[in-house]
Amino acid sequence: MAELRKDILLSSADWQSRTLILAELQELGYEVMAVPGVKYAINAALKGLIDPPLLIIDVYGDESATPDEVRGLITLFRHRPTILLTPVFDQARWESLRGEVARYFRRPIRVGDVIQGVQQLLPTDHR
């Protein structure tokens, strides 16, 4: 049986955000599994491919992402810190998840803020 990947799970349908966050994290020495949306993250989880120490979920531009789907993904990895990135519009839709995540960012966001959140939740010397 293959060993589970212990990478940070980065779910983002927005390729620009996904690429920038991925590059910054890799530059800092983090291992990251990046997928293009919540349904892909759930699929990887259900197939038992990953056991992430931290989740970054960006719902901007993810047509398949719903609060219930995101909550389901968070539930699959209970007790793992999650960073949620939300779109500027339709904030009420995502507000119910605020208490279920370690960091909640509303667009516009700075990639540096996301990276700082990762460093606080998962210091490189404790990976």
QUIGI-V246366 format. One record per pair of residues at least 6 apart in sequence whose C-alpha atoms are under 7 Angstrom apart, sorted by the first residue. I is the first residue (numbers start at 1). GAP is how many residues later the second one is. D is the distance in Angstrom with one decimal. If there is no record, write none. Layout:
i-><I:I>
gap-><GAP:GAP>
d-><D:D>
This chain:
i-><4:4:4:5:5:5:6:6:6:6:7:7:7:7:7:8:8:8:8:8:8:8:9:9:9:9:9:9:9:10:10:10:10:10:10:10:11:11:11:11:11:11:11:11:11:12:12:12:12:12:12:12:13:13:13:13:13:14:14:21:22:25:35:37:38:38:39:42:44:53:54:54:54:55:55:55:56:56:56:57:57:57:58:58:58:59:59:59:59:60:60:67:81:81:82:82:82:83:83:83:83:84:84:84:84:85:85:85:86:86:86:87:87:88:88:88:98:103>
gap-><45:46:47:44:45:46:44:45:46:47:24:25:26:45:46:23:24:25:44:45:46:47:23:24:25:43:45:46:47:22:23:24:25:45:46:47:23:24:25:26:27:30:45:46:47:6:23:24:25:45:46:47:23:24:47:48:49:46:47:90:10:90:6:25:27:32:25:31:6:27:26:27:28:26:27:28:26:27:28:26:27:28:26:27:28:6:26:27:28:26:27:27:20:21:19:20:21:18:19:20:21:17:19:20:21:19:20:21:19:20:21:19:20:18:19:20:6:14>
d-><5.5:5.0:6.0:6.4:4.6:5.9:6.1:5.1:4.9:6.6:4.9:4.7:5.7:5.2:7.0:6.3:4.6:6.0:5.1:6.0:5.2:5.9:6.0:5.1:6.1:5.8:6.5:4.8:6.1:6.8:6.0:4.6:6.2:6.1:4.8:6.1:5.9:5.0:5.8:5.0:5.9:6.3:6.2:4.9:5.9:5.4:6.4:5.0:4.9:6.3:4.8:6.5:4.4:4.6:7.0:5.9:5.1:6.6:5.9:6.3:6.8:6.9:6.3:6.0:5.8:6.8:6.7:5.9:6.5:6.0:5.6:5.2:5.9:6.4:4.6:6.2:5.8:4.7:6.0:6.2:4.9:6.1:5.9:4.5:6.3:6.1:6.3:5.6:6.9:5.9:5.1:6.2:6.6:5.5:5.0:5.4:6.6:6.1:5.9:4.7:6.0:6.7:6.3:5.0:6.1:6.2:4.8:5.9:6.2:4.9:6.1:6.0:5.2:6.1:4.7:6.6:6.1:7.0>
